[in-house]
Amino acid sequence: MSNLNIDIHSFSYKKGGVPKDDTGNGGGFVFDCRGILNPGRIEEYKEQTGADEAVKTYLKEKTKINEFLTAVEIIVSINIEDYLDRGFENLQINFGCTGGQHRSVYSANYIADFIRKKYPQAKVKITHDEQPQLNIG
């Protein structure tokens, strides 16, 4: 049984900045989503988040989010597998964008789902720093 806890955050570079790692390990991964087209600049998506179906469809069909997240899958998998083999207990993965509402939320949710499926032995916690209404539990 693994003791690997993976803490995933979506955050805003403008509001709170990179989340602090409370485990004392000094962080982990920080992925900058600002290079992906921002659906928040489109009127119909301004009030929505990256958890809403319309925003998810826009990101998947109109941006390079798929390529971005495929690369993230590869990078984080290397560490997760190593951490599981070596008995490490904590890994933090952060996704930032301008407002912490669209691209980072989508990316954090996507990677959390990917990790849960590929590494069911790891415990995944996700926190949307700027969108607390999306946090479960």
A tleap script that builds the chain and sets N, CA, C and O, in Angstrom:
source leaprc.protein.ff14SB
mol = sequence {
  NMET SER ASN LEU ASN ILE ASP ILE HIE SER
  PHE SER TYR LYS LYS GLY GLY VAL PRO LYS
  ASP ASP THR GLY ASN GLY GLY GLY PHE VAL
  PHE ASP CYS ARG GLY ILE LEU ASN PRO GLY
  ARG ILE GLU GLU TYR LYS GLU GLN THR GLY
  ALA ASP GLU ALA VAL LYS THR TYR LEU LYS
  GLU LYS THR LYS ILE ASN GLU PHE LEU THR
  ALA VAL GLU ILE ILE VAL SER ILE ASN ILE
  GLU ASP TYR LEU ASP ARG GLY PHE GLU ASN
  LEU GLN ILE ASN PHE GLY CYS THR GLY GLY
  GLN HIE ARG SER VAL TYR SER ALA ASN TYR
  ILE ALA ASP PHE ILE ARG LYS LYS TYR PRO
  GLN ALA LYS VAL LYS ILE THR HIE ASP GLU
  GLN PRO GLN LEU ASN ILE CGLY
}
set mol.1.N position { 0.841 -1.203 0.000 }
set mol.1.CA position { 0.000 0.000 0.000 }
set mol.1.C position { 0.871 1.246 0.000 }
set mol.1.O position { 1.825 1.363 0.770 }
set mol.2.N position { 0.530 2.147 -0.858 }
set mol.2.CA position { 1.298 3.378 -1.007 }
set mol.2.C position { 0.882 4.417 0.032 }
set mol.2.O position { -0.271 4.471 0.458 }
set mol.3.N position { 1.832 5.221 0.416 }
set mol.3.CA position { 1.568 6.362 1.276 }
set mol.3.C position { 1.764 7.662 0.515 }
set mol.3.O position { 1.948 8.716 1.124 }
set mol.4.N position { 1.724 7.598 -0.832 }
set mol.4.CA position { 1.961 8.792 -1.637 }
set mol.4.C position { 0.702 9.650 -1.697 }
set mol.4.O position { -0.338 9.232 -2.207 }
set mol.5.N position { 0.826 10.851 -1.166 }
set mol.5.CA position { -0.236 11.852 -1.209 }
set mol.5.C position { 0.116 12.858 -2.291 }
set mol.5.O position { 1.183 13.471 -2.252 }
set mol.6.N position { -0.773 13.029 -3.250 }
set mol.6.CA position { -0.552 13.979 -4.337 }
set mol.6.C position { -1.546 15.119 -4.163 }
set mol.6.O position { -2.760 14.924 -4.219 }
set mol.7.N position { -1.007 16.302 -3.953 }
set mol.7.CA position { -1.784 17.509 -3.695 }
set mol.7.C position { -1.756 18.359 -4.961 }
set mol.7.O position { -0.702 18.859 -5.354 }
set mol.8.N position { -2.914 18.522 -5.596 }
set mol.8.CA position { -3.019 19.267 -6.849 }
set mol.8.C position { -3.763 20.571 -6.593 }
set mol.8.O position { -4.805 20.590 -5.938 }
set mol.9.N position { -3.210 21.659 -7.122 }
set mol.9.CA position { -3.830 22.980 -6.965 }
set mol.9.C position { -4.026 23.654 -8.309 }
set mol.9.O position { -3.200 23.514 -9.212 }
set mol.10.N position { -5.133 24.394 -8.439 }
set mol.10.CA position { -5.256 25.404 -9.482 }
set mol.10.C position { -5.141 26.735 -8.749 }
set mol.10.O position { -5.634 26.883 -7.631 }
set mol.11.N position { -4.484 27.706 -9.392 }
set mol.11.CA position { -4.270 28.986 -8.722 }
set mol.11.C position { -4.180 30.114 -9.734 }
set mol.11.O position { -4.111 29.883 -10.941 }
set mol.12.N position { -4.182 31.331 -9.226 }
set mol.12.CA position { -4.047 32.538 -10.030 }
set mol.12.C position { -2.690 33.180 -9.776 }
set mol.12.O position { -2.309 33.416 -8.630 }
set mol.13.N position { -1.971 33.457 -10.848 }
set mol.13.CA position { -0.714 34.190 -10.700 }
set mol.13.C position { -0.973 35.609 -10.205 }
set mol.13.O position { -0.154 36.158 -9.468 }
set mol.14.N position { -2.103 36.216 -10.596 }
set mol.14.CA position { -2.409 37.596 -10.219 }
set mol.14.C position { -2.884 37.723 -8.775 }
set mol.14.O position { -2.599 38.722 -8.113 }
set mol.15.N position { -3.597 36.729 -8.289 }
set mol.15.CA position { -4.237 36.860 -6.975 }
set mol.15.C position { -3.384 36.305 -5.837 }
set mol.15.O position { -2.959 37.057 -4.959 }
set mol.16.N position { -3.133 35.016 -5.844 }
set mol.16.CA position { -2.435 34.428 -4.709 }
set mol.16.C position { -1.034 33.923 -5.007 }
set mol.16.O position { -0.233 33.722 -4.094 }
set mol.17.N position { -0.744 33.722 -6.268 }
set mol.17.CA position { 0.562 33.183 -6.639 }
set mol.17.C position { 0.657 31.693 -6.369 }
set mol.17.O position { -0.323 31.046 -6.001 }
set mol.18.N position { 1.853 31.165 -6.558 }
set mol.18.CA position { 2.102 29.730 -6.429 }
set mol.18.C position { 1.776 29.269 -5.009 }
set mol.18.O position { 2.253 29.863 -4.042 }
set mol.19.N position { 0.966 28.213 -4.874 }
set mol.19.CA position { 0.604 27.715 -3.542 }
set mol.19.C position { 1.815 27.220 -2.759 }
set mol.19.O position { 2.747 26.639 -3.316 }
set mol.20.N position { 1.776 27.462 -1.472 }
set mol.20.CA position { 2.832 26.996 -0.571 }
set mol.20.C position { 2.696 25.488 -0.370 }
set mol.20.O position { 1.589 24.953 -0.307 }
set mol.21.N position { 3.825 24.827 -0.273 }
set mol.21.CA position { 3.836 23.396 0.014 }
set mol.21.C position { 3.941 23.234 1.533 }
set mol.21.O position { 4.987 23.496 2.126 }
set mol.22.N position { 2.849 22.800 2.143 }
set mol.22.CA position { 2.814 22.665 3.599 }
set mol.22.C position { 3.495 21.411 4.118 }
set mol.22.O position { 3.595 21.227 5.331 }
set mol.23.N position { 3.969 20.537 3.220 }
set mol.23.CA position { 4.607 19.300 3.669 }
set mol.23.C position { 6.065 19.512 4.068 }
set mol.23.O position { 6.667 18.657 4.718 }
set mol.24.N position { 6.627 20.649 3.678 }
set mol.24.CA position { 8.033 20.901 3.977 }
set mol.24.C position { 8.976 20.388 2.901 }
set mol.24.O position { 10.195 20.475 3.051 }
set mol.25.N position { 8.419 19.851 1.809 }
set mol.25.CA position { 9.255 19.338 0.727 }
set mol.25.C position { 9.713 20.417 -0.250 }
set mol.25.O position { 10.548 20.155 -1.115 }
set mol.26.N position { 9.180 21.611 -0.119 }
set mol.26.CA position { 9.641 22.703 -0.959 }
set mol.26.C position { 8.952 22.824 -2.291 }
set mol.26.O position { 9.485 23.474 -3.190 }
set mol.27.N position { 7.801 22.231 -2.459 }
set mol.27.CA position { 7.050 22.444 -3.693 }
set mol.27.C position { 6.825 21.193 -4.484 }
set mol.27.O position { 6.383 20.180 -3.943 }
set mol.28.N position { 7.118 21.249 -5.739 }
set mol.28.CA position { 6.854 20.161 -6.671 }
set mol.28.C position { 6.803 20.761 -8.042 }
set mol.28.O position { 7.698 21.512 -8.429 }
set mol.29.N position { 5.764 20.440 -8.791 }
set mol.29.CA position { 5.614 20.954 -10.139 }
set mol.29.C position { 4.751 22.212 -10.144 }
set mol.29.O position { 3.776 22.313 -9.400 }
set mol.30.N position { 5.123 23.164 -10.989 }
set mol.30.CA position { 4.296 24.337 -11.258 }
set mol.30.C position { 4.190 24.452 -12.773 }
set mol.30.O position { 5.187 24.680 -13.459 }
set mol.31.N position { 2.978 24.293 -13.287 }
set mol.31.CA position { 2.738 24.381 -14.720 }
set mol.31.C position { 1.983 25.668 -15.020 }
set mol.31.O position { 0.945 25.951 -14.421 }
set mol.32.N position { 2.515 26.434 -15.949 }
set mol.32.CA position { 1.958 27.731 -16.322 }
set mol.32.C position { 1.024 27.546 -17.518 }
set mol.32.O position { 1.469 27.218 -18.618 }
set mol.33.N position { -0.264 27.757 -17.294 }
set mol.33.CA position { -1.268 27.565 -18.340 }
set mol.33.C position { -1.539 28.837 -19.140 }
set mol.33.O position { -2.392 28.835 -20.028 }
set mol.34.N position { -0.832 29.914 -18.841 }
set mol.34.CA position { -1.129 31.184 -19.500 }
set mol.34.C position { -0.804 31.185 -20.992 }
set mol.34.O position { -1.259 32.079 -21.705 }
set mol.35.N position { -0.040 30.226 -21.485 }
set mol.35.CA position { 0.242 30.139 -22.910 }
set mol.35.C position { -0.905 29.542 -23.713 }
set mol.35.O position { -0.880 29.556 -24.944 }
set mol.36.N position { -1.901 29.023 -23.026 }
set mol.36.CA position { -3.097 28.465 -23.668 }
set mol.36.C position { -4.113 29.596 -23.845 }
set mol.36.O position { -4.277 30.419 -22.945 }
set mol.37.N position { -4.794 29.646 -24.988 }
set mol.37.CA position { -5.820 30.672 -25.193 }
set mol.37.C position { -6.783 30.707 -24.012 }
set mol.37.O position { -7.194 29.662 -23.507 }
set mol.38.N position { -7.137 31.905 -23.577 }
set mol.38.CA position { -7.940 32.095 -22.371 }
set mol.38.C position { -9.430 32.224 -22.705 }
set mol.38.O position { -9.848 33.225 -23.288 }
set mol.39.N position { -10.237 31.213 -22.338 }
set mol.39.CA position { -11.676 31.341 -22.581 }
set mol.39.C position { -12.312 32.447 -21.738 }
set mol.39.O position { -13.419 32.891 -22.046 }
set mol.40.N position { -11.649 32.889 -20.706 }
set mol.40.CA position { -12.169 33.969 -19.871 }
set mol.40.C position { -12.253 35.301 -20.595 }
set mol.40.O position { -12.874 36.241 -20.100 }
set mol.41.N position { -11.641 35.384 -21.744 }
set mol.41.CA position { -11.706 36.615 -22.556 }
set mol.41.C position { -12.917 36.604 -23.501 }
set mol.41.O position { -13.159 37.573 -24.221 }
set mol.42.N position { -13.658 35.519 -23.490 }
set mol.42.CA position { -14.846 35.392 -24.333 }
set mol.42.C position { -16.070 35.571 -23.437 }
set mol.42.O position { -16.219 34.886 -22.425 }
set mol.43.N position { -16.927 36.485 -23.817 }
set mol.43.CA position { -18.050 36.903 -22.966 }
set mol.43.C position { -18.861 35.727 -22.416 }
set mol.43.O position { -19.171 35.706 -21.225 }
set mol.44.N position { -19.205 34.765 -23.244 }
set mol.44.CA position { -20.076 33.671 -22.788 }
set mol.44.C position { -19.424 32.778 -21.729 }
set mol.44.O position { -20.126 32.033 -21.046 }
set mol.45.N position { -18.102 32.836 -21.578 }
set mol.45.CA position { -17.392 31.989 -20.619 }
set mol.45.C position { -16.919 32.735 -19.379 }
set mol.45.O position { -16.417 32.115 -18.442 }
set mol.46.N position { -17.071 34.046 -19.359 }
set mol.46.CA position { -16.505 34.857 -18.264 }
set mol.46.C position { -16.951 34.407 -16.880 }
set mol.46.O position { -16.145 34.409 -15.950 }
set mol.47.N position { -18.190 34.029 -16.722 }
set mol.47.CA position { -18.716 33.643 -15.410 }
set mol.47.C position { -18.574 32.151 -15.131 }
set mol.47.O position { -18.870 31.692 -14.028 }
set mol.48.N position { -18.122 31.394 -16.132 }
set mol.48.CA position { -17.972 29.954 -15.963 }
set mol.48.C position { -16.559 29.623 -15.482 }
set mol.48.O position { -15.712 30.505 -15.344 }
set mol.49.N position { -16.327 28.345 -15.232 }
set mol.49.CA position { -14.994 27.881 -14.824 }
set mol.49.C position { -14.572 26.737 -15.740 }
set mol.49.O position { -15.334 26.290 -16.598 }
set mol.50.N position { -13.355 26.281 -15.540 }
set mol.50.CA position { -12.838 25.140 -16.288 }
set mol.50.C position { -13.519 23.832 -15.945 }
set mol.50.O position { -13.181 22.798 -16.521 }
set mol.51.N position { -14.467 23.847 -15.024 }
set mol.51.CA position { -15.248 22.654 -14.690 }
set mol.51.C position { -16.559 22.620 -15.475 }
set mol.51.O position { -17.257 21.606 -15.461 }
set mol.52.N position { -16.898 23.709 -16.155 }
set mol.52.CA position { -18.135 23.774 -16.933 }
set mol.52.C position { -17.927 23.163 -18.316 }
set mol.52.O position { -16.880 23.352 -18.937 }
set mol.53.N position { -18.938 22.427 -18.793 }
set mol.53.CA position { -18.821 21.697 -20.056 }
set mol.53.C position { -18.486 22.600 -21.240 }
set mol.53.O position { -17.676 22.222 -22.086 }
set mol.54.N position { -19.090 23.779 -21.318 }
set mol.54.CA position { -18.830 24.672 -22.459 }
set mol.54.C position { -17.370 25.108 -22.482 }
set mol.54.O position { -16.762 25.173 -23.551 }
set mol.55.N position { -16.809 25.403 -21.333 }
set mol.55.CA position { -15.402 25.814 -21.252 }
set mol.55.C position { -14.501 24.629 -21.583 }
set mol.55.O position { -13.514 24.782 -22.302 }
set mol.56.N position { -14.831 23.461 -21.070 }
set mol.56.CA position { -14.036 22.267 -21.365 }
set mol.56.C position { -14.023 21.989 -22.872 }
set mol.56.O position { -12.978 21.677 -23.442 }
set mol.57.N position { -15.174 22.102 -23.499 }
set mol.57.CA position { -15.253 21.887 -24.950 }
set mol.57.C position { -14.420 22.924 -25.695 }
set mol.57.O position { -13.681 22.581 -26.618 }
set mol.58.N position { -14.534 24.181 -25.302 }
set mol.58.CA position { -13.732 25.230 -25.936 }
set mol.58.C position { -12.239 24.917 -25.813 }
set mol.58.O position { -11.502 24.976 -26.797 }
set mol.59.N position { -11.806 24.587 -24.608 }
set mol.59.CA position { -10.386 24.306 -24.398 }
set mol.59.C position { -9.919 23.126 -25.244 }
set mol.59.O position { -8.851 23.183 -25.853 }
set mol.60.N position { -10.710 22.062 -25.286 }
set mol.60.CA position { -10.323 20.863 -26.045 }
set mol.60.C position { -10.335 21.099 -27.553 }
set mol.60.O position { -9.509 20.538 -28.272 }
set mol.61.N position { -11.254 21.917 -28.033 }
set mol.61.CA position { -11.434 22.073 -29.481 }
set mol.61.C position { -10.747 23.301 -30.075 }
set mol.61.O position { -10.447 23.310 -31.268 }
set mol.62.N position { -10.493 24.333 -29.277 }
set mol.62.CA position { -9.992 25.596 -29.825 }
set mol.62.C position { -8.599 25.991 -29.341 }
set mol.62.O position { -8.063 27.017 -29.761 }
set mol.63.N position { -8.013 25.187 -28.464 }
set mol.63.CA position { -6.699 25.544 -27.915 }
set mol.63.C position { -5.740 24.359 -28.004 }
set mol.63.O position { -6.099 23.300 -28.517 }
set mol.64.N position { -4.549 24.539 -27.514 }
set mol.64.CA position { -3.551 23.463 -27.489 }
set mol.64.C position { -3.476 22.788 -26.117 }
set mol.64.O position { -2.436 22.245 -25.744 }
set mol.65.N position { -4.584 22.824 -25.369 }
set mol.65.CA position { -4.600 22.217 -24.031 }
set mol.65.C position { -4.320 20.723 -24.083 }
set mol.65.O position { -3.692 20.185 -23.171 }
set mol.66.N position { -4.773 20.039 -25.135 }
set mol.66.CA position { -4.548 18.592 -25.221 }
set mol.66.C position { -3.061 18.265 -25.291 }
set mol.66.O position { -2.589 17.365 -24.597 }
set mol.67.N position { -2.319 18.993 -26.128 }
set mol.67.CA position { -0.873 18.772 -26.240 }
set mol.67.C position { -0.166 19.128 -24.938 }
set mol.67.O position { 0.735 18.422 -24.487 }
set mol.68.N position { -0.592 20.228 -24.350 }
set mol.68.CA position { -0.021 20.677 -23.076 }
set mol.68.C position { -0.185 19.591 -22.010 }
set mol.68.O position { 0.774 19.242 -21.321 }
set mol.69.N position { -1.392 19.063 -21.878 }
set mol.69.CA position { -1.655 18.083 -20.821 }
set mol.69.C position { -1.043 16.718 -21.119 }
set mol.69.O position { -0.720 15.977 -20.191 }
set mol.70.N position { -0.879 16.375 -22.381 }
set mol.70.CA position { -0.166 15.141 -22.715 }
set mol.70.C position { 1.278 15.236 -22.229 }
set mol.70.O position { 1.819 14.276 -21.680 }
set mol.71.N position { 1.892 16.389 -22.431 }
set mol.71.CA position { 3.263 16.593 -21.941 }
set mol.71.C position { 3.302 16.538 -20.414 }
set mol.71.O position { 4.224 15.955 -19.843 }
set mol.72.N position { 2.326 17.130 -19.754 }
set mol.72.CA position { 2.267 17.095 -18.286 }
set mol.72.C position { 2.117 15.652 -17.798 }
set mol.72.O position { 2.767 15.260 -16.829 }
set mol.73.N position { 1.275 14.867 -18.451 }
set mol.73.CA position { 1.103 13.448 -18.083 }
set mol.73.C position { 2.454 12.735 -18.070 }
set mol.73.O position { 2.774 12.015 -17.125 }
set mol.74.N position { 3.236 12.939 -19.112 }
set mol.74.CA position { 4.539 12.277 -19.222 }
set mol.74.C position { 5.467 12.724 -18.096 }
set mol.74.O position { 6.106 11.896 -17.446 }
set mol.75.N position { 5.539 14.009 -17.873 }
set mol.75.CA position { 6.455 14.547 -16.853 }
set mol.75.C position { 6.073 14.082 -15.454 }
set mol.75.O position { 6.930 13.609 -14.707 }
set mol.76.N position { 4.792 14.211 -15.085 }
set mol.76.CA position { 4.416 13.834 -13.716 }
set mol.76.C position { 4.485 12.337 -13.499 }
set mol.76.O position { 4.754 11.887 -12.385 }
set mol.77.N position { 4.247 11.547 -14.554 }
set mol.77.CA position { 4.315 10.087 -14.408 }
set mol.77.C position { 5.714 9.624 -14.026 }
set mol.77.O position { 5.867 8.694 -13.235 }
set mol.78.N position { 6.727 10.264 -14.578 }
set mol.78.CA position { 8.107 9.912 -14.223 }
set mol.78.C position { 8.311 10.046 -12.722 }
set mol.78.O position { 8.845 9.139 -12.083 }
set mol.79.N position { 7.890 11.169 -12.158 }
set mol.79.CA position { 8.065 11.372 -10.724 }
set mol.79.C position { 7.173 10.482 -9.885 }
set mol.79.O position { 7.617 9.935 -8.875 }
set mol.80.N position { 5.922 10.328 -10.287 }
set mol.80.CA position { 5.008 9.503 -9.499 }
set mol.80.C position { 5.532 8.075 -9.403 }
set mol.80.O position { 5.547 7.488 -8.321 }
set mol.81.N position { 5.956 7.521 -10.523 }
set mol.81.CA position { 6.479 6.153 -10.499 }
set mol.81.C position { 7.721 6.050 -9.623 }
set mol.81.O position { 7.869 5.093 -8.863 }
set mol.82.N position { 8.601 7.018 -9.726 }
set mol.82.CA position { 9.803 7.035 -8.887 }
set mol.82.C position { 9.429 7.194 -7.413 }
set mol.82.O position { 9.970 6.499 -6.552 }
set mol.83.N position { 8.514 8.100 -7.129 }
set mol.83.CA position { 8.101 8.331 -5.741 }
set mol.83.C position { 7.449 7.085 -5.150 }
set mol.83.O position { 7.689 6.753 -3.989 }
set mol.84.N position { 6.623 6.393 -5.940 }
set mol.84.CA position { 5.995 5.154 -5.457 }
set mol.84.C position { 7.056 4.096 -5.172 }
set mol.84.O position { 7.008 3.428 -4.139 }
set mol.85.N position { 8.013 3.944 -6.087 }
set mol.85.CA position { 9.081 2.952 -5.908 }
set mol.85.C position { 9.945 3.247 -4.688 }
set mol.85.O position { 10.401 2.328 -4.009 }
set mol.86.N position { 10.166 4.515 -4.413 }
set mol.86.CA position { 11.077 4.905 -3.335 }
set mol.86.C position { 10.366 5.182 -2.009 }
set mol.86.O position { 11.018 5.492 -1.012 }
set mol.87.N position { 9.047 5.072 -1.992 }
set mol.87.CA position { 8.309 5.255 -0.746 }
set mol.87.C position { 8.141 6.700 -0.321 }
set mol.87.O position { 7.914 6.969 0.858 }
set mol.88.N position { 8.247 7.642 -1.257 }
set mol.88.CA position { 8.027 9.051 -0.912 }
set mol.88.C position { 6.572 9.253 -0.519 }
set mol.88.O position { 5.693 8.511 -0.958 }
set mol.89.N position { 6.323 10.257 0.306 }
set mol.89.CA position { 4.981 10.450 0.838 }
set mol.89.C position { 4.205 11.597 0.221 }
set mol.89.O position { 2.976 11.605 0.294 }
set mol.90.N position { 4.889 12.583 -0.393 }
set mol.90.CA position { 4.185 13.777 -0.854 }
set mol.90.C position { 4.711 14.285 -2.185 }
set mol.90.O position { 5.912 14.277 -2.452 }
set mol.91.N position { 3.765 14.728 -3.015 }
set mol.91.CA position { 4.088 15.397 -4.264 }
set mol.91.C position { 3.017 16.457 -4.486 }
set mol.91.O position { 1.824 16.187 -4.347 }
set mol.92.N position { 3.449 17.656 -4.828 }
set mol.92.CA position { 2.503 18.732 -5.124 }
set mol.92.C position { 2.601 19.082 -6.600 }
set mol.92.O position { 3.695 19.191 -7.154 }
set mol.93.N position { 1.441 19.259 -7.230 }
set mol.93.CA position { 1.355 19.631 -8.640 }
set mol.93.C position { 0.433 20.840 -8.735 }
set mol.93.O position { -0.720 20.783 -8.305 }
set mol.94.N position { 0.941 21.932 -9.299 }
set mol.94.CA position { 0.193 23.193 -9.356 }
set mol.94.C position { -0.005 23.642 -10.797 }
set mol.94.O position { 0.893 23.522 -11.631 }
set mol.95.N position { -1.193 24.159 -11.073 }
set mol.95.CA position { -1.510 24.716 -12.380 }
set mol.95.C position { -1.956 26.155 -12.183 }
set mol.95.O position { -2.932 26.421 -11.481 }
set mol.96.N position { -1.236 27.082 -12.806 }
set mol.96.CA position { -1.571 28.488 -12.667 }
set mol.96.C position { -2.002 29.105 -13.975 }
set mol.96.O position { -1.523 28.733 -15.046 }
set mol.97.N position { -2.916 30.055 -13.873 }
set mol.97.CA position { -3.280 30.885 -15.013 }
set mol.97.C position { -3.555 32.287 -14.476 }
set mol.97.O position { -3.325 32.555 -13.297 }
set mol.98.N position { -4.031 33.158 -15.309 }
set mol.98.CA position { -4.183 34.553 -14.906 }
set mol.98.C position { -5.122 34.702 -13.712 }
set mol.98.O position { -4.760 35.310 -12.705 }
set mol.99.N position { -6.338 34.143 -13.826 }
set mol.99.CA position { -7.329 34.324 -12.766 }
set mol.99.C position { -7.635 33.098 -11.939 }
set mol.99.O position { -8.385 33.185 -10.967 }
set mol.100.N position { -7.072 31.949 -12.300 }
set mol.100.CA position { -7.348 30.722 -11.546 }
set mol.100.C position { -8.765 30.228 -11.722 }
set mol.100.O position { -9.349 29.655 -10.802 }
set mol.101.N position { -9.324 30.450 -12.907 }
set mol.101.CA position { -10.742 30.143 -13.114 }
set mol.101.C position { -11.007 29.153 -14.248 }
set mol.101.O position { -11.866 28.282 -14.113 }
set mol.102.N position { -10.297 29.271 -15.340 }
set mol.102.CA position { -10.615 28.461 -16.517 }
set mol.102.C position { -9.546 27.411 -16.814 }
set mol.102.O position { -9.754 26.222 -16.572 }
set mol.103.N position { -8.409 27.851 -17.335 }
set mol.103.CA position { -7.368 26.933 -17.802 }
set mol.103.C position { -6.757 26.125 -16.672 }
set mol.103.O position { -6.553 24.919 -16.816 }
set mol.104.N position { -6.461 26.767 -15.550 }
set mol.104.CA position { -5.835 26.040 -14.434 }
set mol.104.C position { -6.810 25.070 -13.791 }
set mol.104.O position { -6.414 23.974 -13.395 }
set mol.105.N position { -8.075 25.447 -13.680 }
set mol.105.CA position { -9.094 24.550 -13.111 }
set mol.105.C position { -9.251 23.321 -14.000 }
set mol.105.O position { -9.253 22.192 -13.510 }
set mol.106.N position { -9.382 23.541 -15.299 }
set mol.106.CA position { -9.506 22.423 -16.223 }
set mol.106.C position { -8.297 21.493 -16.129 }
set mol.106.O position { -8.449 20.275 -16.043 }
set mol.107.N position { -7.108 22.070 -16.147 }
set mol.107.CA position { -5.873 21.283 -16.113 }
set mol.107.C position { -5.741 20.487 -14.819 }
set mol.107.O position { -5.380 19.311 -14.847 }
set mol.108.N position { -6.029 21.118 -13.695 }
set mol.108.CA position { -5.933 20.430 -12.406 }
set mol.108.C position { -6.914 19.258 -12.344 }
set mol.108.O position { -6.554 18.167 -11.900 }
set mol.109.N position { -8.153 19.483 -12.790 }
set mol.109.CA position { -9.151 18.403 -12.797 }
set mol.109.C position { -8.727 17.272 -13.727 }
set mol.109.O position { -8.858 16.095 -13.390 }
set mol.110.N position { -8.227 17.636 -14.884 }
set mol.110.CA position { -7.807 16.641 -15.863 }
set mol.110.C position { -6.683 15.769 -15.300 }
set mol.110.O position { -6.756 14.542 -15.369 }
set mol.111.N position { -5.662 16.390 -14.752 }
set mol.111.CA position { -4.516 15.625 -14.238 }
set mol.111.C position { -4.921 14.803 -13.011 }
set mol.111.O position { -4.428 13.690 -12.833 }
set mol.112.N position { -5.799 15.325 -12.174 }
set mol.112.CA position { -6.285 14.546 -11.022 }
set mol.112.C position { -6.966 13.272 -11.509 }
set mol.112.O position { -6.724 12.194 -10.966 }
set mol.113.N position { -7.818 13.386 -12.530 }
set mol.113.CA position { -8.494 12.206 -13.085 }
set mol.113.C position { -7.488 11.233 -13.691 }
set mol.113.O position { -7.587 10.023 -13.490 }
set mol.114.N position { -6.523 11.767 -14.433 }
set mol.114.CA position { -5.482 10.935 -15.040 }
set mol.114.C position { -4.729 10.141 -13.972 }
set mol.114.O position { -4.529 8.935 -14.119 }
set mol.115.N position { -4.316 10.810 -12.908 }
set mol.115.CA position { -3.544 10.153 -11.844 }
set mol.115.C position { -4.396 9.117 -11.117 }
set mol.115.O position { -3.920 8.019 -10.828 }
set mol.116.N position { -5.630 9.447 -10.822 }
set mol.116.CA position { -6.510 8.493 -10.128 }
set mol.116.C position { -6.679 7.205 -10.930 }
set mol.116.O position { -6.731 6.116 -10.359 }
set mol.117.N position { -6.764 7.334 -12.256 }
set mol.117.CA position { -6.925 6.153 -13.108 }
set mol.117.C position { -5.620 5.369 -13.241 }
set mol.117.O position { -5.620 4.141 -13.146 }
set mol.118.N position { -4.522 6.065 -13.459 }
set mol.118.CA position { -3.251 5.393 -13.722 }
set mol.118.C position { -2.568 4.906 -12.447 }
set mol.118.O position { -1.876 3.888 -12.464 }
set mol.119.N position { -2.759 5.627 -11.342 }
set mol.119.CA position { -2.086 5.295 -10.084 }
set mol.119.C position { -3.118 5.239 -8.948 }
set mol.119.O position { -3.113 6.100 -8.068 }
set mol.120.N position { -3.995 4.237 -8.961 }
set mol.120.CA position { -5.045 4.177 -7.931 }
set mol.120.C position { -4.486 4.005 -6.514 }
set mol.120.O position { -5.194 4.252 -5.538 }
set mol.121.N position { -3.235 3.589 -6.397 }
set mol.121.CA position { -2.639 3.413 -5.081 }
set mol.121.C position { -2.240 4.746 -4.435 }
set mol.121.O position { -1.983 4.794 -3.232 }
set mol.122.N position { -2.187 5.809 -5.208 }
set mol.122.CA position { -1.856 7.128 -4.659 }
set mol.122.C position { -3.141 7.824 -4.207 }
set mol.122.O position { -4.217 7.598 -4.761 }
set mol.123.N position { -3.006 8.662 -3.205 }
set mol.123.CA position { -4.143 9.438 -2.711 }
set mol.123.C position { -4.046 10.837 -3.318 }
set mol.123.O position { -3.053 11.541 -3.129 }
set mol.124.N position { -5.095 11.229 -4.052 }
set mol.124.CA position { -5.103 12.514 -4.756 }
set mol.124.C position { -6.073 13.465 -4.075 }
set mol.124.O position { -7.228 13.125 -3.820 }
set mol.125.N position { -5.578 14.669 -3.783 }
set mol.125.CA position { -6.420 15.747 -3.247 }
set mol.125.C position { -6.286 16.926 -4.195 }
set mol.125.O position { -5.182 17.282 -4.608 }
set mol.126.N position { -7.418 17.528 -4.535 }
set mol.126.CA position { -7.387 18.680 -5.432 }
set mol.126.C position { -7.992 19.886 -4.736 }
set mol.126.O position { -9.029 19.791 -4.079 }
set mol.127.N position { -7.325 21.026 -4.892 }
set mol.127.CA position { -7.800 22.271 -4.303 }
set mol.127.C position { -7.759 23.360 -5.369 }
set mol.127.O position { -6.725 23.610 -5.988 }
set mol.128.N position { -8.900 23.996 -5.566 }
set mol.128.CA position { -8.974 25.130 -6.482 }
set mol.128.C position { -8.904 26.393 -5.623 }
set mol.128.O position { -9.896 26.811 -5.026 }
set mol.129.N position { -7.722 26.984 -5.574 }
set mol.129.CA position { -7.476 28.092 -4.652 }
set mol.129.C position { -8.404 29.286 -4.886 }
set mol.129.O position { -8.843 29.922 -3.927 }
set mol.130.N position { -8.705 29.596 -6.145 }
set mol.130.CA position { -9.544 30.754 -6.449 }
set mol.130.C position { -11.007 30.382 -6.679 }
set mol.130.O position { -11.853 31.264 -6.825 }
set mol.131.N position { -11.309 29.103 -6.713 }
set mol.131.CA position { -12.665 28.616 -6.972 }
set mol.131.C position { -13.089 27.615 -5.881 }
set mol.131.O position { -13.332 26.445 -6.176 }
set mol.132.N position { -13.175 28.065 -4.649 }
set mol.132.CA position { -13.452 27.139 -3.535 }
set mol.132.C position { -14.770 26.398 -3.668 }
set mol.132.O position { -14.920 25.320 -3.094 }
set mol.133.N position { -15.734 26.940 -4.407 }
set mol.133.CA position { -17.014 26.256 -4.599 }
set mol.133.C position { -16.843 24.936 -5.336 }
set mol.133.O position { -17.728 24.082 -5.293 }
set mol.134.N position { -15.708 24.762 -6.015 }
set mol.134.CA position { -15.449 23.515 -6.745 }
set mol.134.C position { -14.762 22.455 -5.892 }
set mol.134.O position { -14.657 21.299 -6.301 }
set mol.135.N position { -14.300 22.840 -4.720 }
set mol.135.CA position { -13.595 21.897 -3.845 }
set mol.135.C position { -14.599 20.960 -3.190 }
set mol.135.O position { -15.595 21.393 -2.610 }
set mol.136.N position { -14.317 19.673 -3.295 }
set mol.136.CA position { -15.194 18.649 -2.723 }
set mol.136.C position { -14.543 18.103 -1.459 }
set mol.136.O position { -13.368 17.736 -1.464 }
set mol.137.N position { -15.296 18.054 -0.404 }
set mol.137.CA position { -14.806 17.476 0.837 }
set mol.137.C position { -13.897 18.370 1.527 }
set mol.137.O position { -13.391 18.030 2.597 }
savepdb mol mol.pdb
quit
